[in-house]
Amino acid sequence: MFKIFIFIIFSICYGQQISFMRFYANDHDYLSDNRLLATERFNKPYIQVFYNDNKVPIIREFIDLEENLVNKEIFEYKNEKILIRRYFLDSEQNPDSLIQYGIEEPWSLEFRKVIKDRTKNYFEGQESKFILNSSDQIQKIVFSNVQGFDYGEIKFIYNHLGLLKGEIWITLPNKTIIRRFLYDVDMLTGRKEIWEYGKNGQEISHVALTQPPASSLYKTPPPRIGNRLDEISIILEDIRSQDIDIPFDVFIPKTDFDLMVLTNTDSLMIDLLNIDSKRVTFKIIGDTSALTMPIFRVESITSKYGERIYP
């Protein structure tokens, strides 16, 4: 099931055709869509963003002044344009963290059940950020509301074998512990014990079972399989195993002007003025007069920023 889910993710991210790319000087310019000319990106740090046919970003890469990849982001969408996940990879393409968007994200849903009487309802566009430690295990999950404020986090504790030993649920910004789980696992017998404690340190439940189903390990089952964060861990591991080679030379514009390719294969450097279903209006570089041409004579038009304008 999870392998199918992972395959869908990469079909979304990389299976679809990248239509164009844009360059930005910094993150602020990216958010403002203040684009950088392709020929102005050299000898300085910049951001290059790959877009699909729906003009939504699929991949975002941060490049240093020596043209080396600093880190990368991968975007996953629902119904083509609704962002549901955002993956962060380092310069070696290893996963660093993951953000899942939406009020229905299971961990945030469970966390909000504990604090529901003390918060306002600003969670519709909330984020859950899964952060990895140096051993590629989930170190903590940070929850942010629609206003961008962190309202809670779950920290995970592991033993020397890498097995999950406990959880601490903390409200932010006051850092109040509202829930704790402690685990004890016998590797020989498969016996598992879990203690659940409330915000005042009182024991809420104690479960001791031999190879129990995941749903019975908690009085209020958290969203996971077994005692590990398998869902997120498997997805991140699959990202790490991908050898992704983006043929970006194809998409980088080589000019400061718009490029129009005609059906007879001629190429013109132009300043595009207008385009509609019947004709295109433009100026040829070096000429001040405006010209028009039937659209059926045009094979493609690519802007100076790298965006495919037509078709």
C-alpha positions as CSV (number, residue, x, y, z in Angstrom):
1,M,0.0,0.0,0.0
2,F,2.7,2.5,1.0
3,K,4.8,1.6,-2.1
4,I,1.8,2.4,-4.3
5,F,1.4,5.7,-2.4
6,I,5.1,6.6,-2.9
7,F,4.9,5.8,-6.6
8,I,2.0,8.2,-6.9
9,I,4.0,10.9,-5.2
10,F,6.8,10.6,-7.7
11,S,4.5,10.3,-10.6
12,I,3.1,13.6,-9.5
13,C,6.5,15.3,-8.9
14,Y,8.5,13.8,-11.7
15,G,6.2,11.8,-13.9
16,Q,4.6,14.9,-15.3
17,Q,6.4,17.1,-17.8
18,I,8.1,20.2,-16.5
19,S,6.9,23.0,-18.7
20,F,9.3,25.8,-17.7
21,M,11.5,27.2,-15.0
22,R,12.0,30.6,-13.5
23,F,14.9,32.2,-11.6
24,Y,14.8,34.3,-8.5
25,A,17.5,36.2,-6.6
26,N,16.2,35.3,-3.2
27,D,13.2,33.8,-1.3
28,H,11.5,37.2,-1.0
29,D,11.6,37.6,-4.7
30,Y,10.2,34.1,-5.2
31,L,7.2,34.8,-3.0
32,S,6.7,38.1,-4.8
33,D,7.3,36.5,-8.2
34,N,9.9,39.1,-9.0
35,R,11.8,37.1,-11.5
36,L,15.5,37.1,-12.4
37,L,16.6,37.1,-16.0
38,A,18.2,33.8,-16.9
39,T,21.5,35.6,-17.9
40,E,21.6,37.6,-14.6
41,R,21.8,34.5,-12.4
42,F,25.6,33.9,-12.8
43,N,28.2,34.6,-10.1
44,K,25.6,35.0,-7.4
45,P,23.3,32.8,-5.3
46,Y,19.9,32.2,-6.8
47,I,16.8,30.0,-6.7
48,Q,15.6,28.0,-9.7
49,V,12.0,26.8,-9.7
50,F,10.5,24.1,-12.1
51,Y,6.8,24.4,-13.0
52,N,4.3,22.1,-14.6
53,D,1.6,22.9,-17.1
54,N,-0.6,24.2,-14.4
55,K,2.0,26.8,-13.5
56,V,2.5,25.5,-10.0
57,P,6.0,24.8,-8.7
58,I,7.1,21.1,-8.7
59,I,10.8,21.5,-7.6
60,R,12.6,24.4,-6.0
61,E,16.4,24.4,-5.8
62,F,18.7,26.8,-4.0
63,I,22.0,27.4,-5.8
64,D,25.1,29.0,-4.4
65,L,27.4,31.4,-6.2
66,E,29.6,28.5,-7.4
67,E,26.6,26.8,-9.1
68,N,26.4,24.1,-6.4
69,L,23.1,22.8,-5.1
70,V,22.5,23.9,-1.5
71,N,19.2,22.2,-0.9
72,K,16.0,21.2,-2.7
73,E,12.3,21.2,-2.1
74,I,9.7,18.9,-3.7
75,F,6.0,19.9,-3.8
76,E,3.1,17.4,-3.9
77,Y,-0.4,18.5,-4.8
78,K,-4.0,17.2,-4.6
79,N,-6.3,17.9,-7.5
80,E,-3.4,19.4,-9.4
81,K,-3.2,22.7,-7.5
82,I,-3.8,22.1,-3.7
83,L,-0.5,21.8,-1.9
84,I,-0.6,18.9,0.6
85,R,3.0,18.0,1.2
86,R,6.4,19.7,0.9
87,Y,9.6,17.6,1.1
88,F,13.0,19.2,2.0
89,L,16.3,17.6,0.8
90,D,19.9,18.6,1.5
91,S,22.7,19.0,-1.0
92,E,23.2,15.2,-1.1
93,Q,19.5,14.7,-1.9
94,N,19.0,13.2,1.5
95,P,15.6,14.0,3.2
96,D,15.8,16.6,6.0
97,S,12.2,17.3,6.8
98,L,8.6,17.2,5.5
99,I,5.6,19.5,5.9
100,Q,2.1,18.1,5.6
101,Y,-0.6,20.7,5.2
102,G,-4.2,20.6,6.3
103,I,-6.5,20.3,9.3
104,E,-6.9,16.5,8.8
105,E,-3.3,15.6,9.2
106,P,-3.6,12.8,11.8
107,W,-0.9,13.8,14.3
108,S,-2.1,17.4,14.5
109,L,-5.7,16.1,14.8
110,E,-4.8,14.0,17.8
111,F,-2.8,16.8,19.4
112,R,-5.6,19.3,19.0
113,K,-8.0,16.9,20.8
114,V,-6.0,17.5,24.0
115,I,-5.9,21.3,23.7
116,K,-9.3,21.9,22.1
117,D,-10.8,23.8,25.1
118,R,-7.9,26.3,25.2
119,T,-7.4,27.4,21.6
120,K,-9.1,29.3,18.9
121,N,-10.0,27.7,15.6
122,Y,-7.1,28.8,13.3
123,F,-6.2,25.4,12.1
124,E,-7.8,25.1,8.6
125,G,-4.6,25.8,6.8
126,Q,-2.3,24.5,9.5
127,E,1.1,22.8,8.9
128,S,2.7,19.7,10.5
129,K,6.5,19.7,10.1
130,F,8.3,16.3,10.5
131,I,12.0,16.9,11.4
132,L,14.6,14.2,11.2
133,N,17.6,13.6,13.5
134,S,21.1,12.6,12.4
135,S,20.0,9.0,12.3
136,D,17.2,9.7,9.8
137,Q,14.6,9.1,12.4
138,I,11.7,11.5,13.2
139,Q,13.1,13.8,15.9
140,K,10.0,15.8,16.4
141,I,6.8,17.1,14.8
142,V,6.0,20.9,15.0
143,F,2.5,22.1,14.5
144,S,1.8,25.6,13.2
145,N,-1.6,27.3,12.8
146,V,-2.8,29.2,9.8
147,Q,-1.3,32.4,11.2
148,G,2.1,30.8,11.1
149,F,2.5,30.5,14.9
150,D,3.8,27.2,16.4
151,Y,1.1,25.9,18.8
152,G,2.6,22.5,19.8
153,E,5.2,19.8,19.2
154,I,5.8,16.1,19.8
155,K,9.3,15.0,20.7
156,F,10.4,11.4,20.1
157,I,12.9,9.5,22.3
158,Y,14.9,6.5,21.0
159,N,17.2,4.0,22.8
160,H,20.7,3.0,21.6
161,L,19.1,0.4,19.2
162,G,17.0,3.1,17.6
163,L,13.8,1.8,19.0
164,L,11.2,4.4,20.0
165,K,11.2,4.7,23.8
166,G,8.8,7.6,24.4
167,E,7.0,10.7,23.3
168,I,6.5,14.1,24.9
169,W,3.6,16.3,23.8
170,I,4.3,20.0,24.5
171,T,2.1,23.1,23.9
172,L,3.8,26.2,22.5
173,P,4.9,28.9,23.2
174,N,4.4,28.2,27.0
175,K,6.1,24.8,26.7
176,T,3.6,22.9,28.9
177,I,3.8,19.1,28.8
178,I,0.3,17.8,28.2
179,R,0.9,14.2,27.4
180,R,3.7,11.6,27.7
181,F,4.1,8.0,26.5
182,L,6.8,5.6,27.7
183,Y,7.5,2.3,25.9
184,D,9.2,-0.9,26.8
185,V,9.8,-3.6,24.2
186,D,11.1,-7.1,24.8
187,M,12.9,-8.0,21.6
188,L,12.9,-11.8,22.4
189,T,9.2,-12.2,23.3
190,G,7.7,-9.3,21.4
191,R,6.1,-8.1,24.6
192,K,5.3,-4.4,24.5
193,E,4.3,-2.1,27.3
194,I,3.1,1.4,27.0
195,W,2.4,3.9,29.8
196,E,0.3,7.1,29.1
197,Y,0.5,10.1,31.4
198,G,-1.6,13.2,31.4
199,K,-0.7,16.9,31.8
200,N,-0.4,16.6,35.6
201,G,1.8,13.6,35.4
202,Q,-0.9,11.2,36.4
203,E,-1.0,7.7,34.8
204,I,-3.9,7.5,32.3
205,S,-3.3,4.0,31.0
206,H,-1.0,1.1,31.0
207,V,-1.0,-1.6,28.3
208,A,1.0,-4.8,28.2
209,L,0.5,-7.1,25.2
210,T,2.4,-9.6,23.1
211,Q,2.6,-8.5,19.5
212,P,-0.6,-6.4,19.8
213,P,-2.3,-4.7,16.9
214,A,-1.3,-1.1,16.5
215,S,-4.7,0.3,17.5
216,S,-4.6,-1.4,20.9
217,L,-1.4,0.1,22.1
218,Y,-3.0,3.3,23.1
219,K,-6.1,4.3,25.1
220,T,-6.4,6.9,22.4
221,P,-4.5,5.4,19.4
222,P,-2.1,7.9,17.7
223,P,-1.7,7.8,14.0
224,R,1.0,5.3,13.3
225,I,1.7,1.7,12.4
226,G,3.2,-0.2,15.4
227,N,5.5,1.8,17.5
228,R,7.4,3.5,14.7
229,L,6.7,6.3,12.4
230,D,6.6,4.0,9.4
231,E,4.4,6.0,7.1
232,I,6.7,9.1,7.0
233,S,9.9,7.1,7.4
234,I,9.1,4.9,4.3
235,I,8.3,7.9,2.2
236,L,11.5,9.7,3.1
237,E,13.6,6.6,2.5
238,D,12.1,6.3,-0.9
239,I,12.9,9.9,-1.7
240,R,16.5,9.3,-0.6
241,S,16.8,6.3,-3.0
242,Q,15.7,8.3,-6.1
243,D,18.5,9.3,-8.5
244,I,16.8,12.4,-9.9
245,D,18.5,14.1,-12.9
246,I,16.8,17.2,-14.1
247,P,17.8,18.1,-17.6
248,F,17.7,21.8,-16.8
249,D,19.9,22.8,-19.8
250,V,16.8,22.3,-21.9
251,F,14.8,24.8,-19.9
252,I,17.3,27.5,-19.2
253,P,16.7,30.4,-21.6
254,K,19.9,31.6,-23.4
255,T,18.7,35.1,-24.1
256,D,17.4,38.3,-22.4
257,F,14.6,38.4,-25.0
258,D,11.5,36.3,-25.7
259,L,12.1,33.4,-28.2
260,M,9.5,32.7,-30.9
261,V,9.9,29.6,-33.0
262,L,7.8,29.4,-36.2
263,T,6.3,26.4,-37.8
264,N,9.0,26.6,-40.6
265,T,11.6,26.2,-37.8
266,D,12.8,29.9,-38.0
267,S,13.6,31.5,-34.6
268,L,13.1,35.1,-33.7
269,M,14.2,37.1,-30.8
270,I,11.2,39.3,-29.9
271,D,9.6,41.5,-27.3
272,L,6.2,39.9,-26.9
273,L,3.4,42.5,-26.7
274,N,0.2,40.5,-26.9
275,I,-1.1,37.0,-27.8
276,D,-4.6,35.7,-28.3
277,S,-6.4,32.8,-30.0
278,K,-5.9,34.3,-33.5
279,R,-2.7,36.4,-33.6
280,V,0.5,37.4,-31.8
281,T,1.7,41.0,-31.6
282,F,5.4,41.6,-31.0
283,K,8.5,43.7,-31.8
284,I,11.6,42.2,-33.4
285,I,14.7,43.1,-31.4
286,G,16.3,46.2,-32.9
287,D,13.0,47.4,-34.5
288,T,10.6,49.8,-32.8
289,S,7.5,48.9,-34.9
290,A,4.9,46.5,-33.8
291,L,4.1,43.5,-35.9
292,T,1.3,40.9,-36.0
293,M,1.4,37.3,-37.1
294,P,-1.4,34.6,-37.3
295,I,-1.0,32.2,-34.3
296,F,-1.1,29.2,-36.6
297,R,2.3,30.1,-37.9
298,V,3.8,30.0,-34.4
299,E,5.3,26.7,-33.1
300,S,6.2,28.0,-29.6
301,I,7.0,31.2,-27.6
302,T,9.3,31.1,-24.5
303,S,9.8,34.1,-22.3
304,K,13.1,35.6,-21.3
305,Y,12.4,34.2,-17.8
306,G,12.1,30.6,-19.1
307,E,8.3,30.3,-19.0
308,R,6.6,28.6,-22.0
309,I,4.0,31.2,-23.1
310,Y,2.7,29.3,-26.1
311,P,1.3,26.7,-26.6
